[in-house]
Amino acid sequence: MIRWITGALYGLFFWLAADFLFYSGIYVHYIKANHISVFFNPFFVDHQLWWLWVVGTAVLGAVFMWENRAVKGALLLTVLLLSAVTWVPSWGEAAGYAFFAREGVLYRFGEREVSGVRLFSADGTDYVRVAGKSRLMRYPVANRVR
């Protein structure tokens, strides 16, 4: 029983480390690079796939119960290196764009309609890049048409 609890705790620790590396790379190379004003903690918590935590903790906990130290170390190192791939600037930006951006989003302000690329949405605000504008626009989610 203690072995299972230890495996689960190690799995949780390494999943947290891998998840933190992944999302912090996206935060630095996508959120901050696009000048989106959101803090890391709400970003990290609000955009988690929580069901994946259960699966990742179970898998990494099972790896820790493996007897062969070389295979165990290689697997854990591989997981951490794959999660750190978002620290490569172009890959972090591409991952953030794939996860958060939506193209062709339409907003209506009275009679006027504006179309753009929604880069991120948080706390009732969409951060939108409108064609022809150099700066990032902040639009209320309530004005989003599609």
C-alpha positions as CSV (number, residue, x, y, z in Angstrom):
1,M,0.0,0.0,0.0
2,I,2.8,2.4,0.9
3,R,4.4,1.7,-2.5
4,W,1.2,2.8,-4.3
5,I,1.0,6.0,-2.3
6,T,4.6,6.8,-2.9
7,G,4.2,6.1,-6.6
8,A,1.1,8.4,-6.7
9,L,3.0,11.2,-4.9
10,Y,6.0,10.9,-7.2
11,G,3.7,10.8,-10.2
12,L,1.9,13.9,-9.0
13,F,5.2,15.7,-8.4
14,F,6.6,15.0,-11.8
15,W,3.2,15.7,-13.6
16,L,3.1,19.1,-11.8
17,A,6.7,19.8,-12.9
18,A,6.0,18.8,-16.5
19,D,2.7,20.7,-16.6
20,F,4.4,23.8,-15.2
21,L,7.2,23.7,-17.7
22,F,4.7,23.3,-20.6
23,Y,2.4,26.2,-19.5
24,S,5.1,28.5,-18.4
25,G,6.7,28.2,-21.9
26,I,3.4,29.1,-23.5
27,Y,3.0,32.0,-21.0
28,V,6.4,33.5,-21.8
29,H,6.4,33.0,-25.6
30,Y,2.7,33.5,-26.4
31,I,0.9,35.4,-23.7
32,K,3.7,37.9,-22.8
33,A,4.9,38.1,-26.4
34,N,1.5,39.3,-27.5
35,H,1.2,41.7,-24.5
36,I,-1.8,40.0,-23.1
37,S,-2.4,41.3,-19.5
38,V,-3.1,38.2,-17.5
39,F,-1.2,36.9,-14.5
40,F,0.3,33.4,-14.6
41,N,-1.7,31.9,-11.7
42,P,-5.1,32.4,-13.2
43,F,-3.8,31.5,-16.6
44,F,-2.3,28.3,-15.3
45,V,-5.4,27.2,-13.3
46,D,-8.1,28.3,-15.7
47,H,-6.7,26.5,-18.8
48,Q,-5.8,23.1,-17.3
49,L,-7.2,19.9,-18.7
50,W,-7.9,18.4,-15.2
51,W,-8.8,15.0,-16.4
52,L,-5.3,14.8,-17.9
53,W,-3.8,15.3,-14.4
54,V,-5.4,12.0,-13.2
55,V,-4.0,10.1,-16.3
56,G,-0.6,11.7,-16.1
57,T,-0.2,11.1,-12.4
58,A,-1.2,7.5,-12.8
59,V,1.2,6.9,-15.7
60,L,4.1,8.6,-14.0
61,G,3.3,6.9,-10.7
62,A,3.4,3.6,-12.5
63,V,6.7,4.5,-14.1
64,F,8.1,5.1,-10.6
65,M,7.1,1.7,-9.5
66,W,9.3,0.2,-12.2
67,E,12.4,-1.5,-10.9
68,N,14.8,-0.7,-13.7
69,R,16.3,2.7,-12.7
70,A,17.8,3.4,-16.2
71,V,14.5,2.9,-18.0
72,K,12.6,4.9,-15.3
73,G,15.1,7.8,-15.5
74,A,15.0,7.8,-19.3
75,L,11.1,7.9,-19.3
76,L,10.9,10.7,-16.8
77,L,13.6,12.7,-18.5
78,T,11.8,12.2,-21.8
79,V,8.5,13.5,-20.3
80,L,10.2,16.6,-18.8
81,L,12.0,17.3,-22.1
82,L,8.9,17.0,-24.1
83,S,7.0,19.3,-21.8
84,A,9.9,21.9,-22.0
85,V,9.6,22.1,-25.7
86,T,7.4,25.2,-25.4
87,W,10.5,27.1,-24.1
88,V,11.7,27.2,-27.7
89,P,10.2,30.6,-28.7
90,S,8.7,29.5,-32.1
91,W,7.3,26.3,-30.7
92,G,5.9,28.0,-27.6
93,E,4.2,30.6,-29.7
94,A,2.8,27.9,-32.1
95,A,1.5,25.9,-29.1
96,G,-0.2,28.9,-27.6
97,Y,-1.7,29.9,-31.0
98,A,-3.0,26.3,-31.4
99,F,-4.5,26.2,-27.9
100,F,-6.0,29.7,-27.6
101,A,-6.4,31.5,-30.9
102,R,-9.5,31.5,-33.0
103,E,-9.6,33.1,-36.4
104,G,-12.6,34.9,-38.0
105,V,-14.2,36.0,-34.7
106,L,-16.9,38.7,-35.2
107,Y,-17.8,41.4,-32.7
108,R,-20.8,43.8,-32.9
109,F,-20.8,47.3,-31.4
110,G,-24.2,48.7,-32.2
111,E,-24.3,48.9,-36.0
112,R,-20.6,48.4,-36.5
113,E,-19.0,44.9,-36.9
114,V,-15.4,44.1,-36.3
115,S,-13.6,40.9,-37.4
116,G,-10.3,39.7,-36.1
117,V,-8.2,36.9,-34.6
118,R,-9.1,36.2,-30.9
119,L,-5.7,35.4,-29.4
120,F,-6.9,34.8,-25.8
121,S,-10.1,35.0,-23.7
122,A,-10.2,35.4,-20.0
123,D,-12.4,37.0,-17.3
124,G,-15.0,38.2,-19.8
125,T,-12.5,39.9,-22.1
126,D,-11.3,38.8,-25.5
127,Y,-7.8,39.9,-26.7
128,V,-8.2,40.4,-30.4
129,R,-5.7,41.2,-33.2
130,V,-7.7,43.2,-35.8
131,A,-6.3,43.4,-39.3
132,G,-4.8,46.8,-40.0
133,K,-4.2,47.6,-36.3
134,S,-0.8,47.3,-34.7
135,R,-2.0,47.0,-31.1
136,L,-4.0,44.3,-29.4
137,M,-7.6,45.2,-28.8
138,R,-9.7,44.2,-25.7
139,Y,-13.3,43.4,-26.5
140,P,-16.0,42.3,-24.0
141,V,-17.1,38.7,-24.6
142,A,-20.7,39.9,-24.6
143,N,-20.1,41.7,-27.9
144,R,-18.9,38.5,-29.6
145,V,-21.2,37.3,-32.4
146,R,-19.3,34.2,-33.5
